[in-house]
Amino acid sequence: MSEEVSVRIQIFDDEVLRDLPVPSGRVTLRRMLPVFREISETILDYCATNVGKPIRCERGCAHCCHHLVPLSQTEALSIAELVKSLPEP
C-alpha cells in the first residue's frame, strides 16, 4: 500500500515539486529505493536540462564500469540479489 506525497526539492536557486508514491507505514530501506531513485532522477533531469548535457544510461553504455559510482549498502544488496536470480549465461 502506498500514498501520494508532494516533495519539494531545492536545486540551486530553484525549487522542483514532485508528487511521488511512497509506501505507507513502517517499511525497509529496500522498499524506499524506488522513491530515492525518483528523487535522484528528478535532480539529474533538472541538471541535464538547466546546467549541462543529459545523462543517458542505455544498453552498451559502460560509463558505470569505468567511473566510481556511489551506491548505498541497500542498493548493493538489491543488485546482488538481482544478479543471483539471473540465469547462468
HELIX and SHEET records of a PDB file:
HELIX    1   1 LEU A   29  ASN A   50  1                                  22    
HELIX    2   2 HIS A   63  HIS A   66  1                                   4    
HELIX    3   3 GLN A   73  SER A   85  1                                  13    
SHEET    1   A 2 SER A   2  ILE A  11  0                                        
SHEET    2   A 2 ASP A  14  PRO A  23 -1                                        
END                                                                             
